[in-house]
């Protein structure tokens, strides 16, 4: 395929992403489902070449920015508070699921070496960060469950990658040591965290010295790949290196970035993440043709592999349920013994956590990286793809209904001490105190009376609103509806003046920016 044709295919893929996202929105489907199904249909279009996905390229291209985005947006304090629960899912559940799948696979195919069965288990055991984001962004969960699932999706890829590498090595060499595997995992994790700390610290210390906000945005964007590639070069966990870097950036970005840099950088980053997240699912769908052809066609795959694949899909689903329910039972037993640091999730919360194990790009990349001649390679590849499709289509489409059925409520211990209105009131009072100190000159003469009156009036109003939020909420919404109408009228007048030639482009852009900020502020206040 020549480079021009390849570029045309990439542009066509992005056009398809926009169309499929729009169709998903109109039909009320999760975008991941529409993209996966659409990619699968496009794969069989006449004239379209078979899409071959390079597993190493897919991981290094897509995984770092999507991991970084997850680390950037996750709440750090709840992450620390629930670290044991996250580790239970990201390490314990992955290892347990891997073992369960390996046992079921070996029962189905006794001639298949245990190492090959374990490799399949390692490939399909970690729920995917990209898939988890695509599902979770459409649902509303209590804070604890949200943190558990987001934290798991950030760290479990490291567990799956380590298990997979040891399983492949065991199949090739015929030797395996659990102690060596555990020690290697610890070294990889600690090494990855240290690399992430170094990269993140360098960013905090030096990015602002670049001086130009576009250079700061570009450097910050490239940092995810920097951390990932450095981790790979040093043979430590690149996943943990990237996540650690993202957590450090997230904590310090409030002081490192200016308001303009943060707004422009966030908009740019959101578009990148949107396109990459969508591209992952459509590439998985486009890979369907090659997987099916390798398996001998749909008929052969269904006849020879259908039932074993279904058994493995059921096994990995039940294994996750068993681990999560078992962990919750342990917490209940600890509570009964007087150890009450953690509270059980309850049957409904555990059901939601268990049902949220959607697989994605890491499973596909690991399956494609299985070396030629590896025992059961074709079955591993087809099964891995079937697990991705099955979990995205079934669990991805039904998770919202499961959450609705569960009727989960936010625990008081997970709620912040202050509401948003109370925090806004505290902020307004601090601003008023600063203006009050600066409103007088050195001789005590008031030199900014209007500014002082404005901030005083604003502080009083916000404090009053925080005390009676429910009473004022309808009035506030009506207030900002009027503000939005005024902004729209101002925008029409500005465009009329520009079209009539009364103002130049520079004036148009400056005043339009002011209107944009006013509109965004009003929309945010209504939310």
C-alpha positions in Angstrom: 0.0 0.0 0.0 1.5 3.3 -1.1 1.7 6.2 1.5 -1.0 8.3 -0.3 -3.5 5.4 -0.2 -2.7 4.9 3.5 -3.3 8.6 4.2 -6.6 8.4 2.4 -7.6 5.4 4.5 -6.7 7.2 7.7 -8.8 10.3 6.7 -11.7 7.9 5.7 -11.4 6.3 9.2 -11.8 9.6 10.9 -14.8 10.5 8.7 -16.3 7.1 9.7 -15.6 7.9 13.3 -17.6 11.1 13.1 -20.5 9.4 11.3 -20.6 6.5 13.7 -20.5 8.7 16.7 -23.4 10.7 15.4 -25.4 7.6 14.6 -24.7 6.3 18.1 -25.9 9.5 19.6 -29.1 9.5 17.5 -29.8 5.8 18.3 -28.9 6.0 22.0 -26.1 3.5 21.7 -22.7 3.6 23.5 -20.2 5.0 20.9 -17.9 2.1 21.5 -20.5 -0.3 20.3 -21.3 1.7 17.2 -17.6 2.1 16.4 -16.8 -1.6 16.9 -19.8 -2.7 14.8 -19.1 -0.1 12.1 -15.4 -1.0 11.9 -16.4 -4.7 11.6 -18.8 -3.9 8.7 -16.2 -1.7 7.0 -13.7 -4.4 7.1 -15.6 -6.5 4.6 -16.3 -3.7 2.1 -15.2 -4.7 -1.4 -12.0 -3.1 -2.4 -10.8 -2.3 1.1 -7.5 -4.1 1.9 -7.2 -6.3 4.9 -6.2 -4.2 7.9 -3.2 -5.6 9.7 -2.6 -4.1 13.1 1.0 -4.0 14.4 0.6 -4.8 18.1 3.7 -2.9 19.3 2.7 0.2 17.3 -0.9 0.1 18.6 0.2 -0.1 22.2 2.8 2.7 22.0 0.6 4.9 19.9 -2.7 4.7 21.7 -2.1 3.4 25.3 0.1 6.3 26.7 -2.2 9.2 25.9 -5.3 7.3 27.1 -3.6 6.2 30.3 -2.3 9.8 30.8 -5.8 11.2 30.3 -7.3 8.8 32.9 -4.5 9.6 35.4 -5.0 13.4 34.7 -8.7 13.2 35.5 -8.8 10.8 38.4 -9.2 12.2 41.9 -5.9 11.6 43.8 -7.2 11.6 47.4 -9.9 9.0 46.8 -7.4 7.1 44.8 -5.1 6.8 47.8 -8.0 6.1 50.1 -9.1 3.1 48.0 -5.7 1.9 46.9 -6.1 -1.5 48.5 -9.5 -2.1 46.7 -8.0 -0.9 43.4 -5.0 -3.2 43.9 -7.4 -6.1 44.6 -9.0 -5.5 41.2 -6.0 -4.6 39.2 -3.8 -7.4 40.5 -5.8 -9.9 42.4 -8.8 -10.1 40.0 -6.4 -10.2 36.9 -4.4 -13.1 38.4 -7.5 -15.0 39.5 -9.2 -14.5 36.1 -6.1 -15.6 34.3 -5.9 -18.8 36.4 -9.6 -19.5 35.9 -9.4 -19.1 32.1 -6.2 -21.2 32.0 -7.9 -24.1 33.9 -11.1 -24.0 31.7 -9.0 -23.8 28.5 -6.9 -26.8 29.6 -10.0 -28.8 30.4 -11.4 -28.0 26.9 -8.1 -28.7 25.2 -6.0 -31.1 27.3 -3.3 -31.3 24.6 -2.7 -27.5 24.8 0.3 -26.8 27.1 -0.4 -25.1 30.4 1.8 -22.1 29.4 -0.4 -21.5 26.3 -3.5 -21.7 28.4 -2.0 -19.2 30.9 -1.1 -16.9 28.0 -4.7 -16.8 26.8 -5.8 -16.1 30.4 -3.3 -13.3 30.7 -4.5 -11.8 27.4 -8.2 -11.7 28.2 -8.0 -11.1 32.0 -7.3 -7.3 32.3 -10.3 -5.0 31.6 -9.2 -2.3 29.2 -8.6 1.4 30.2 -10.0 2.7 26.9 -13.1 0.5 27.0 -13.7 1.3 30.7 -13.5 5.1 29.9 -15.9 4.7 27.0 -18.4 2.9 29.2 -18.0 4.9 32.4 -18.3 8.3 30.8 -21.9 7.6 29.9 -23.1 6.5 33.3 -23.4 8.0 36.8 -21.8 6.0 39.6 -21.2 6.6 43.3 -17.8 8.1 43.9 -16.3 4.9 45.4 -17.3 2.7 42.6 -16.1 5.2 40.0 -12.7 5.5 41.7 -12.4 1.7 42.0 -13.1 1.1 38.3 -11.0 4.0 37.0 -8.1 3.1 39.2 -8.3 -0.6 38.1 -8.3 0.4 34.5 -5.1 2.5 35.0 -3.1 -0.3 36.6 -4.4 -3.7 35.5 -2.7 -3.5 32.1 0.6 -3.8 33.9 -0.5 -7.0 35.6 -1.7 -8.5 32.3 1.4 -7.6 30.5 3.7 -9.2 33.1 1.6 -12.4 33.2 1.6 -12.6 29.4 5.4 -12.2 29.1 6.0 -14.9 31.7 3.5 -17.3 30.1 5.1 -16.9 26.6 8.5 -17.3 28.1 7.4 -20.5 29.9 5.9 -21.9 26.7 9.2 -21.2 24.8 11.6 -22.4 27.5 9.4 -24.9 29.4 10.3 -23.3 32.7 8.3 -21.1 35.1 8.9 -19.9 38.6 6.1 -18.2 40.6 8.7 -16.5 42.9 10.6 -15.1 40.0 7.3 -13.8 38.5 6.3 -12.1 41.7 9.7 -10.6 42.2 9.8 -9.4 38.6 6.4 -7.8 38.9 7.5 -5.9 42.0 10.7 -4.7 40.3 8.8 -3.6 37.2 6.1 -1.8 39.3 8.6 0.0 41.5 10.9 0.9 38.6 7.9 2.2 36.6 6.8 4.4 39.5 10.3 5.8 39.9 10.6 6.6 36.2 7.2 8.3 36.4 8.3 10.4 39.4 11.4 11.6 37.6 9.6 12.5 34.4 6.8 14.2 36.2 9.2 16.1 38.5 11.2 17.3 35.5 8.0 18.6 33.9 6.9 20.5 37.0 10.3 22.1 37.4 11.0 23.1 33.8 7.8 23.3 31.7 6.9 26.8 32.8 10.4 28.0 31.8 9.5 27.4 28.2 7.7 30.8 28.4 5.4 30.2 25.4 2.0 28.6 26.1 2.0 26.6 22.8 5.4 25.1 23.7 4.1 24.3 27.1 1.0 22.5 25.6 3.2 20.7 23.1 5.7 19.5 25.7 2.9 18.4 28.1 1.2 16.5 25.3 4.4 14.6 24.4 5.1 13.7 28.0 2.9 10.6 28.0 5.0 9.0 25.2 8.2 10.2 26.9 7.3 8.4 30.1 6.1 5.3 28.3 9.1 5.0 26.0 11.6 5.7 28.8 9.9 2.9 30.9 10.2 0.5 27.9 13.9 1.4 27.4 14.7 0.9 31.1 12.7 -2.4 31.1 10.3 -1.4 33.8 6.5 -1.0 33.7 5.8 1.6 31.0 2.2 1.6 32.1 2.9 2.5 35.7 5.5 5.1 34.5 2.9 6.8 32.4 0.2 6.7 35.1 2.6 8.1 37.7 3.6 10.9 35.5 0.0 11.7 34.8 -0.9 11.8 38.5 2.0 14.2 39.2 1.0 16.5 36.3 -2.6 16.4 37.4 -1.7 17.5 40.9 0.6 20.4 39.8 -1.1 21.6 36.7 -3.2 24.1 38.7 -0.1 26.0 39.7 2.1 25.3 36.6 -0.4 26.4 33.9 -1.9 29.8 33.4 -5.6 30.1 32.7 -5.1 30.6 29.0 -2.7 27.6 28.7 -5.1 25.4 30.7 -8.1 26.3 28.6 -6.3 25.9 25.2 -4.4 22.8 26.3 -7.5 21.1 27.7 -9.4 21.7 24.4 -6.5 20.4 22.3 -6.0 17.4 24.5 -9.7 16.5 24.6 -9.9 16.4 20.8 -6.8 14.1 20.6 -8.2 11.7 23.2 -11.6 11.7 21.5 -10.0 10.7 18.1 -7.6 8.1 19.6 -10.3 6.5 21.8 -12.6 6.2 18.8 -9.8 5.0 16.5 -9.0 2.2 18.9 -12.5 0.7 18.6 -12.8 1.2 14.9 -9.4 -0.5 14.4 -10.5 -3.4 16.5 -13.5 -3.7 14.2 -11.4 -3.4 11.1 -9.2 -6.2 12.4 -12.2 -8.6 12.2 -11.6 -9.6 8.6 -8.0 -10.7 9.2 -8.9 -12.7 12.4 -11.8 -14.5 10.6 -9.7 -15.3 7.6 -7.0 -16.7 9.8 -9.5 -18.9 11.6 -10.8 -20.3 8.2 -13.9 -18.2 7.8 -17.1 -17.6 9.8 -18.4 -21.1 9.3 -15.3 -22.8 10.4 -14.8 -20.5 13.4 -18.4 -21.0 14.6 -18.3 -24.8 14.1 -14.9 -25.5 15.6 -14.4 -22.7 18.1 -17.9 -21.4 19.0 -18.6 -23.5 22.1 -15.1 -23.3 23.6 -15.0 -19.5 23.1 -18.4 -19.2 24.8 -17.2 -21.4 27.7 -14.1 -19.2 28.1 -16.2 -16.0 28.0 -18.5 -17.3 30.7 -15.5 -18.5 32.7 -13.8 -15.1 32.8 -17.1 -13.3 33.6 -17.8 -15.7 36.5 -14.2 -15.5 37.7 -14.6 -11.7 38.0 -17.9 -12.1 39.9 -16.3 -14.7 42.2 -13.3 -12.5 43.0 -15.3 -9.3 43.6 -18.0 -11.0 45.7 -15.3 -12.9 47.6 -13.4 -9.7 48.4 -16.6 -8.0 49.6 -17.3 -11.1 51.8 -13.8 -10.7 53.3 -14.5 -7.1 54.1 -17.8 -8.1 55.9 -15.9 -10.8 57.9 -13.3 -8.1 58.9 -16.1 -5.8 60.0 -17.5 -8.6 62.1 -14.1 -9.0 63.8 -14.0 -5.3 64.6 -11.9 -4.1 61.7 -14.1 -1.4 60.2 -11.7 0.7 58.1 -13.5 -0.4 54.9 -17.2 -0.9 54.3 -18.6 -3.6 52.0 -20.0 -2.5 48.7 -23.1 -4.7 49.1 -24.6 -7.1 46.6 -25.8 -4.4 44.1 -22.5 -2.5 44.1 -20.5 -5.7 43.7 -22.7 -6.7 40.8 -22.0 -3.4 39.0 -18.2 -3.7 39.6 -18.3 -7.3 38.4 -20.2 -6.5 35.2 -17.9 -3.6 34.2 -15.1 -5.8 33.0 -15.0 -4.7 29.3 -11.9 -5.7 27.3 -10.3 -3.8 24.4 -7.1 -2.7 22.8 -4.6 -4.3 25.2 -6.2 -7.7 24.7 -6.1 -7.3 20.9 -2.5 -6.1 20.9 -1.3 -8.9 23.2 -3.1 -11.5 21.1 -1.6 -10.2 17.9 1.9 -10.3 19.5 1.8 -14.0 20.2 4.7 -15.4 18.2 4.3 -17.6 15.1 4.4 -21.2 15.9 3.1 -20.7 19.5 0.8 -23.5 20.6 -2.8 -22.8 19.9 -2.0 -19.3 18.4 -5.0 -19.2 16.0 -7.5 -20.2 18.8 -5.9 -17.6 21.1 -6.3 -14.9 18.5 -9.9 -15.7 17.6 -10.9 -16.2 21.3 -9.3 -12.8 22.3 -11.2 -11.0 19.5 -14.4 -12.8 20.5 -13.9 -11.7 24.1 -13.5 -8.1 23.1 -16.6 -8.1 20.9 -18.6 -10.0 23.5 -17.8 -7.8 26.4 -18.2 -4.5 24.5 -21.5 -5.5 22.9 -23.0 -7.3 25.9 -21.6 -5.6 29.0 -21.0 -2.2 27.3 -24.6 -2.0 26.2 -26.2 -3.3 29.4 -24.0 -1.7 32.1 -26.3 1.4 32.2 -29.3 -0.8 32.8 -27.5 -2.7 35.5 -26.6 0.6 37.2 -30.2 1.8 37.0 -31.4 -1.5 38.5 -28.9 -1.3 41.3 -30.2 2.2 42.5 -26.8 2.9 44.1 -26.5 5.8 46.5 -23.5 7.9 47.5 -22.1 7.0 51.0 -21.8 9.9 53.4 -18.1 9.0 53.9 -17.4 9.5 50.2 -19.0 13.0 50.0 -16.7 16.0 50.1 -16.9 18.2 53.2 -18.2 21.2 51.2 -20.7 21.4 48.4 -19.8 23.3 45.3 -21.9 26.2 46.4 -20.1 26.3 49.8 -16.7 26.1 48.1 -17.7 29.0 45.8 -18.7 31.0 48.9 -15.4 30.4 50.6 -13.6 31.4 47.4 -15.7 34.6 47.1 -15.0 35.6 50.7 -11.2 35.1 50.1 -11.4 37.3 47.0 -13.3 40.0 48.8 -10.7 40.0 51.6 -8.0 40.5 49.1 -9.9 43.3 47.3 -10.6 44.9 50.7 -6.9 45.0 51.5 -6.0 46.5 48.1 -8.9 49.0 47.8 -7.1 51.6 49.9 -3.8 53.4 49.3 -1.0 53.7 51.8 -2.8 56.6 53.5 -6.0 54.7 54.1 -7.9 56.5 51.3 -10.4 54.3 49.3 -9.3 54.3 45.7 -11.4 51.4 44.3 -14.9 51.9 45.7 -16.7 50.3 42.8 -14.5 47.2 42.8 -14.9 46.9 46.6 -18.7 47.2 46.4 -18.8 44.7 43.5 -16.8 42.0 45.4 -18.6 42.6 48.6 -22.0 42.3 47.0 -20.9 39.1 45.2 -19.5 37.5 48.3 -22.7 38.3 50.3 -24.9 36.9 47.4 -22.9 33.7 47.1 -22.8 33.0 50.8 -26.6 33.5 50.9 -27.0 31.2 47.9 -24.9 28.5 49.5 -27.1 28.5 52.6 -30.4 28.2 50.5 -29.3 26.5 47.3 -32.6 24.6 46.7 -34.6 27.7 47.2 -32.5 29.9 44.8 -31.8 27.2 42.1 -34.8 27.9 39.9 -34.2 31.7 40.1 -30.6 31.2 39.3 -31.3 29.1 36.2 -33.7 31.7 35.0 -31.1 34.4 35.6 -28.5 32.7 33.5 -31.0 31.9 30.8 -31.3 35.7 30.4 -27.5 36.1 30.4 -27.3 33.5 27.6 -29.9 35.4 25.6 -28.0 38.6 26.1 -24.8 37.0 25.0 -26.6 35.6 21.8 -27.9 39.1 21.1 -24.5 40.7 21.6 -23.0 38.1 19.3 -25.5 38.9 16.5 -24.8 42.6 16.8 -21.0 42.0 16.7 -21.4 39.9 13.5 -23.6 42.6 12.0 -21.0 45.3 12.7 -18.3 43.1 11.1 -20.3 42.2 8.1 -21.2 45.8 7.5 -17.5 46.7 7.6 -17.8 48.9 10.8 -15.1 46.9 12.7 -12.0 45.0 11.6 -11.2 41.3 12.2 -9.0 42.0 15.3 -11.9 43.7 17.1 -14.3 40.9 16.1 -12.0 38.2 17.6 -11.3 40.2 20.8 -14.9 40.9 21.5 -16.0 37.4 20.4 -13.5 35.9 22.9 -15.1 38.0 25.7 -18.6 36.7 24.7 -17.3 33.1 24.6 -16.0 33.4 28.1 -19.2 35.0 29.3 -21.3 32.2 27.7 -19.1 29.4 29.1 -19.3 31.0 32.5 -23.1 31.1 32.3 -23.4 27.5 31.0 -21.2 26.3 33.8 -23.2 28.2 36.5 -26.4 26.5 35.2 -25.0 23.0 35.3 
